Amino acid sequence: MSKINEIFDYLNAGIKSESLRQRTIANNVANLQTPGYRRVDVKFQDILAKAMESSDSMDINEIEAEIYQPNETAVKSNGNDVNLEFEVGQMVKNNIRHKALTRLLAKKYQQIDLAIDVK
């Protein structure tokens, strides 16, 4: 696989994982008052790092973000552990990562356009 295709695949995988994380955060906020609801999160960076460190050849398109329940936050009396302030903070961080990835992707396309237009 060419390095350019590899870069596009990594950026695409990152954007997909951040989109999934945004949906899980929105779901957590929507269930803020649901008794017994436990927040969920997305694991992607660890999965990607392990795949990149592996000596086996990898296909980035086969690497999937994983939804999991961290169970690290304090549970309220109704069995719910969603904290609005924490979720808003996660949403802001996620938005920044998503913007950075989409801007990098746009720059890559811009570089290709410039290379094609060279006279």
N, C-alpha and C positions, 0 to 999 in steps of 0.2 A: 504494500500500500504506500502511496506517495505521502510525503510529509504534509502536503497541503490537504489532502483528503483526511489524514489523521487529525489535523488541527480542527477541521470542520466537524469531524465525528465527535471529538472531545467537547467542543463548544455546544454542539447539538445535545449531547448527553447531559451536560450541565444545565442547559436551558430546560430540558424536559424534567430533570430532577427538581429544579427550583420551581417550576410550574406545579409539580405534584406537591411540593412542600407548601406552596401558597394555598392550595386547595385544602390540605390537612389543617393548616392554621385557621383558615376560614371555618372549617368544620368544628375545630375546637372552640372557637368563639361562638359559633351557633349553638353549641351544647353547653354553654357556660352555666346554665341553671338546671341542666338535666341531671337528676339524681343518679348516682352510680356511674356516670360517664367518666372515663379516664382519658386524658389527652393522648394524642398520638403524634409522632414525628416521623421524619424521613431520614433514612440512613443512605448516603450516597458517597460522600467523600472517602469514608473508610473502605467501602467496597471498591471504589475506583483505585485507591492507593494500593490495595492488596493485588488487584489485577495488574497494575503497572509494575509492581515489584516481582511478580511471578515470572519465572523463566519460560513458562509456556506461552506460546503465541496466543494473543487474545483478539477477539473481535469486539470492539467497543459497543457495537450494536446489540450484543448479547448481555451487556452489563445493565442490570435494572436497579433502579432505586428501590429501597425496601421500606415499607411502612411498619413501624414498630411502636410498642407502648413502653416508654422509658420507665414509668413507675418510680420516678425520683422525686416528685413533688409532693408536698403535704396534701393529705386528703381532708376535705372539709367534712362537716358532720353529715352531709347528705351523700357522702361517698364520691363526690366529684373533686377532681384535682386541677381544674382549669383556672388559671390566674390571668385575668384580662391584661394586666400591665405586662406580664411576661410574654403573652401571645402578641401583643402590639409590638413589643421590642423585637420579637422573632420575625414579625412581618416586615418591619423596617429593614432589618439585616438582610432578609431574603430578597426584598425589593432592590437593595443596593447590589447584591450579587447578581440578580437577574439582569439589571441594567448594564452592569459591567460586561457580562457575557454577551448580551445582544449588541453592545457597542463594539466589542472585539469582533464579533461575527460581521458586523457592518463594515468594519475596517478591512477585514480580509477580503470581502467582496469588492470594496473600493480599490484595494491593491490589484486584484485581478482585472478590474475594469481599466485601471491605469496601464497595466502591462499589455492589455489588448489594444489600447488606443495609441501605443507608442508608434511613432512614424519615423 
